[in-house]
């Protein structure tokens, strides 16, 4: 009980650090912004704490199947920190800020080609947007997209090399997939494979769909300028993180479906061998 409580407390603290980091790194954060950021951080921390401190599953998937959620959190944390540094690079003269800005510019230029996700993010901006702001949005999108791709690659490698999620412990479907009901009807493997394909397809299309939908809704809600550094950071971070998270979820569910299929084949072979034993 105590290790679970302490682990939940550490996770809640890290969530607070991640949410308040942009406000601390960005120069000129107003006093009106901090109460809102603090309230959001406390709410997210409380949700994280009660989810991981509870014995029974709630909403967080793959809670007991590390490093799935650790990779996702690390990816989002790194994205938020680097985008904060990139947004404040003009006001900072440190070598680290200059390095991040140089990497962002290089990646942004490399990925910014016609019909690419990064180009679509830049096209969300109004035509009268300044060139410097467009370059910042482009570099931020390129950097965030690169981090999401690296996260996917690390997860796939970890799954192949370390045989995730069954190398160190058994996999409990009820605990790790609390929103998935095995008794809802139909074969469990078929449903898992269908959900896996859906999540992978949505994860692939979402970086293209989100800018298009926002651009189409500009006539109703106004154009998206992303002038506020905080708005820019969290919008770009969500744009890159959500598709990668869906991609990881689809890969993980496909892996679980494969494990269940192998388990069934093993059980069938054991039954067949038992039937061959003479009485």
N, C-alpha and C positions, 0 to 999 in steps of 0.2 A: 504493500500500500504506500509506504513512504517513498520508494523509488519512483512509483508512478506519479505521486504528487509533486515531487521535485522536478521530474521531467516535464510535467505540464507547466510548472512555474517557469522553468527556463524557456520553454517554447513561447509562453505568453510574453515574457520579457523581450525575446528576440522579435516578436511581432511588433511590439511597441517601438523598439529601436528602428525597425525597418520603416514604419509609417512616419515617424518624426524626423528621420534622417534628411529628407529633402528640405524641410523647413529649417533645419539647422545649418545645412550646407549652403543654401541659396542666400545671397545677400539681399537685404531690403525686405525680408519677410515682415509683413505688417502684424501689429498686435491683435487685430481682429481675426487673423488667420489661425493663430496658435490655439485658441480655445476649441475651434472646430476640429483641428488636427488632433488635439489631445482627446477630445470626445470620441472620435473615430478610432484612435489607437486603443483607448480603454475598452471600447466595445469589442473590437477585434480580439484583444488580449483575453477578455473574459470568455468569449466564445471559444477561443483556442484552449484556455485552461480547463473549462468544464468539459470540453470534448475529450481531452486527453487524460484528465483526472478520473473520468467516469470508467467504471468497469465495463459497462454495456455500450455498444456502438451507438452513434448518433447520426451525424451528417458527413463527417470526414471519411473519405474512402481510403483504403490501404493504410489504415492507421497502424497496424501491426505488421507491415510488410516493408521495412526499410530497405533501400534508401529512397523509395518512390517520392514520398512527401518532402524528404530532406532535399532531394534534387530540385523539386519544384520551388520550394522556399528559397533555396540558395540561388536559383536562377533569377527569381523575382527580386531578391535582395540585391544581387549583383547588378541587375539591370537598373534598379532605382538609384543605387549609389553612383554608378557610372554616368547615368543620364543627369543626375544632379551635378556631378563634377563638370560634365560637358556644358550644362546650361550656365554654370558659373565660371566657365573658363575665361571669359572676357574680363571678369573682375578679379581673377586670380592669376598670379604670375608664377605659381609653383611649377616645378618640373613635371609632377604627376598630372596636373591639369593640362599642361601642354601636350603631354604624351597621349592622354585620353582624347583630346581634341584632334590630334594628328591621326590617331587610329580611326576615330569616327569619320573624319573627312575621307580617309582612304577607303574605308568600307562603304560609306555612303556613295562615293563616286563609282565604286565597283558594282554595286547592286542597283544603282539608279539607271535602269535602262527601260525602254518602252514596255508597258504592261507588267512591269515588275511590281511587287507589293510596295516597295519603297516609293516608286514613282506615283503610285495611286495615293499614298499618304500625302505626298507633296501636292498633288492635284486637289486635295481637299481644301487647301488654303485659297482664300479669295485672290482674284487676279492682281489686286493692288497691294498684296503683301510685299514687304521689302525683301530684297535678295538675300540679305544677311539672315533674316528670319527663316526664309525658305531653306537656306543651307543648313541652319541649325536643326530644323525639322527633319531634313533629309539625313543628316549625320546621326541624329538620335534614332531615327527609324532603322537605319542600317546597322547601328551598333546593337540595338535591342534585338533585331532579327538574327544577327550573328550569334548572340548569346543563346537565343532559343534553339538555333540549329546545333550548337555545341551541346546543349543540355540533352537534346534528343539523341545525339550520337553517344554521349556518355551513358545514357540509360540503356540504349541498345547493346553497347559493349558490355555493360555490367550484367545485363540479362543473359547474354551469351556466355560470358566468361565465368560468372559466379552462379549461374543457373538460378537466377532469381525467379520465384520467391521461396524456393523450397530447399535451399542448400543448408541453411542453419536452423530452420524451424518449419513446422507444418503450416499450411495455409488454411485459415478459417474463413470461409466465404461469408458467413454471417457477420463477423466482426469487420472484415476488410471491405465488404460491399454491402453496407447497411441499407442502401436504397434499392438493391437488387433482390427481388423476391423469387426464390427458386421454385416456389409452388404456384406461381401465377398462371401456369399453363404452358404446354409445349416443352420440347426437349431443352434442358438447360444449356447444353453445348451449342445448339443451334441459336438460341437466344443470345448467348455470349458472343458467338461469332458475328451475329447480325449487329449487335451493339458495337463490337469492335470495328467492323467495317464502317458503320455510321460515324463513329467518333473520328476515325482516321480521315474519312472523306471530308467531314466538317472541319477538322483541324487543317487540312490542306487548303480548303476553300476560304476559310474565315479571313486570312490576311488580305484576300482580294475583295471579299464581300463587305467587310466592315467599312473601308473607305468609300465604296460605291454607295452603300446604304446611307452613310452620313452625308455624302455629297447630294444624293437624291432628296434627302430630307431638308436640305438647306432652304428650300422655298417655304417650308412650314416653320422651322425653328431658327432660321438665320444661318449665315455661313460660319464655319468653324475657323477661327483665327489662331487659336493656341498661343495667344500673346502672353498669357500668364505662364511663368515657368513651371509652377506646380501642375497646372492643367496639362501642359505639354508632357511633363514627366509621366504622370499617371495615365494619360491617354495612350501614349506610345508604349508604355510598359504593359498595359492591358492588351493592346493590339498585338504585341509579340508574345505575351505570356499565355493568353487564353488558347490560341491555336496549338502551341506546344504542349500545353496541359492536356488538351483533348487528344492530341496525337499520342502522348504517353499513355493516356487512359485506354485508347483503342489498342495499342500494342500490349498493354498489361492484360486486358480482357481476352485478347486472342491467345496470350500465353496461358491464362487460366483454363480456357477452353481446351487447349492442347493437353494440359496436365490431366484434366478430367477424362479426356479421351484415352490417354495412356493408362490411367488408373483403371478404366473399364476394361481395356484390352488385357491388362495384367490380371484382373479378377476373372475374366473369362478363361484365360489360359490356366489359372490355378484350378478353376472348377473342372476344366477338361482333363487336367492331369489327375485330379482326385477321382474322376469317373473311371480312369484307366487302372486304378489300383485294384488288384483282385481281392475279393471278399474273403 
